[in-house]
Amino acid sequence: MMNMEVKLGLDVFMEHYVADVKGKRVGLLTNQTGANRELVSTIRLFHEHADINLTALFAPEHGLKTNAKEGEKFSDFVHSSTGVTVYSLYGKSKKPTDAMMAEVDVIVFDMQDIGARYYTYIYTMAYMMEACARTRKKMFVLDRPNPIGGVEVEGNFIDSDYASFVGLYPIPNRHGMTVGELASYFNEEFSIHCDLVVVEMDGWKRECFFTDINLPWIPPSPNTTGLDMMLLYPGTCLIEGTNLSEGRGTTQPFEIVGAPFIDGEQLQDEVNALGMSGVRARALSFTPTYQKFTGELCEGIQLHISDRHTFKPLHAFVHVLAVIARLYPKELKFLEYGSLKHPMFDLLAGNSNLRLALKNGNVESYLQQCQRDTEAFLMKRQSYLRYR
């Protein structure tokens, strides 16, 4: 399986679909991950192609060059090398406006996802699909691999009252689908009714991790450091809703968890005593350079994946949080913001069940609900899968 040859949706589009956009004004929703296997950007490929009239660019969270921090807003600007306006979809509005859509006849989406429900690019894609449906524009989604594989699925559905930009639709925490498959799923299951064309990859298999395929890796966001981080993320992203550090401001974001009040060795021993499959905890100390506990010495653990095929990130990290909640019941806090209806942790988790289970010291009922929701999703997604 190693070094498997995969042709990206972008490469297929450039070979077979350019005639479909010839003579039309093309809008491109992308970031630095939009590039072909030779690392030539989609923006340059489109701008320099005689039959593609690139008239607008759209940028998601983290910006066109993915240099903006999480949650950092940015405004529209003019792209320096093409002279094309870049419309911010993480500024005044996360949704494309009619004025933006008036600049284009068709939209092309080309961006790398990382396979977790919380990652906002898939909802920027969905909002663009809604805008295309509203303004009667066709949308092409150029498919890319799910870097953490397309077989394993894990997690619970989001309750409708907890829908947000970190969980817009009821899909599991680890969904196991590509952006193209998700686009089709969103379009049908949630009645978007966009005129959608998914340009499939050639050669990708569901069991592939990104390290199994012969493609260069471009980080989709500032804290996306590699495959282990992405594989942990369906579990460790939940830390963002607590007063624990998820490792932002270190070289190991979303691979470590800690706080000034934690005894790292005790946490390591308690977690390893659980005997969880495919992962080991190692005690460590770290001092974040920004975000939570800036400049403060924290202790905690790093989660080392020993078997990518048996490791279940959500299951593992729910148990890590359960250990922390048991050891530090007075210190562990769930963050609340005045602008949010629910605690941030609940928005990430999709409901209040996990937070209440952690407080009550019994997470098994939550994990049983995850199993039921996962099984239901596996059945529902089956007709939308494009790769085997």
C-alpha positions, 0 to 999 in steps of 0.5 A: 500500500505504501507510495500508492499513486493517486491522481487528485481531483485537481489533476483530473479537472485540468485534464478533463473538465476545463471545457466545462468552464470555458467562457465562464467567470470562474470563482475559486474557493481554496487556500495553500493546500490547493495545489497539484502533485508538482506543488503548483497552486490551483490559483496559478494553474487557473490564472495562467490557463487560456481557457479559464477566466478566474474572476474571484477568489474565496478564502476560508478560516486561516486565510488564503495562505493559512497564516491566520490563527484560529478564530482570527478574522480577515478582510477582503483584499486583492491577490498580488500576483493575479489582481483578482479580489479575494473574498473573506469567508471568515470576516464579516460573514462566513457565507458568500453574499449575493454581491460576491456571487455576482462576480462568478458564473461557476465555483470551484472548491479545492481544499484539503480537509483533515477528516474531523467534524470540527474542521471548518472547511467542510462547512465553508464548502457547504455555505458555498453550496447554499450560495450556489443553489440560491444564485443558480451557479454550478459548483465543482468540488475537486476531491482530495484524500481523507488523510486519516482514512475512509474506513474508520468512523467514530462519534455521535451525531450533533443535536440540532440545538448545538449546531455551529461552525465547528459542527454544522451537520449531524455527522460523527466526530471522525466521519471517514469521508472525502470532501467530495463525498461529504459534498454529495452527502450534505447536498442530498441529506440536508436539501441544499439542492446545489448543481454539484459536480464532484471531480473524483480522484483516481487511485485513492483507496479507503484504507489509505492514510496520507502517508500511504500515498505518493503525494506531497503534504501541505498543512491545511492550517497552522496547527496541523503538523502531521498524520499523528496530530490529525489522527488524534484530532477527533479526540483531542480537539475536545480540549479546546472547550476546557481550561486544559491546554491542547498544546497550542503555542508548542510544537505538538498541538493536539498531541499533548494535553496538560495544565499547571495543576496536573501531575504528568507522571500520575496522569501517564500511569493512570491512562496507561493502566487503562490498556487502550489499544494503539496508544501510549501516554508519556509524561511531559512538561511544556510552556505554551507561547500563546493561548492558554497558560502563556508562559506558564509551566504545564505538566501533562501527557503526550499521546503516542500512536503505536498502531494507527489501524486499531487506535480509536481517537475519540474513545481514547480521549474520552477516557483520558478526559475521564481520568483528568475529571476524576483526578482534578474535579475542582480544577477542570473547567468547561469554558463558557462564552457570553456570545455562545448559547452553550458551553464551547465543549458542548458545541464540539461534542454535539450535545451536553451528554459528554460533559455531564457524563464526565462530571458524573464519572460515567462515560460508558453511556455516552460511548454507547450512544456514539456506537449507535450513532456511528452504526446509523451513519455507516448505513446512511453514508453508504450510497455516497461513497465514491471509493472502495 
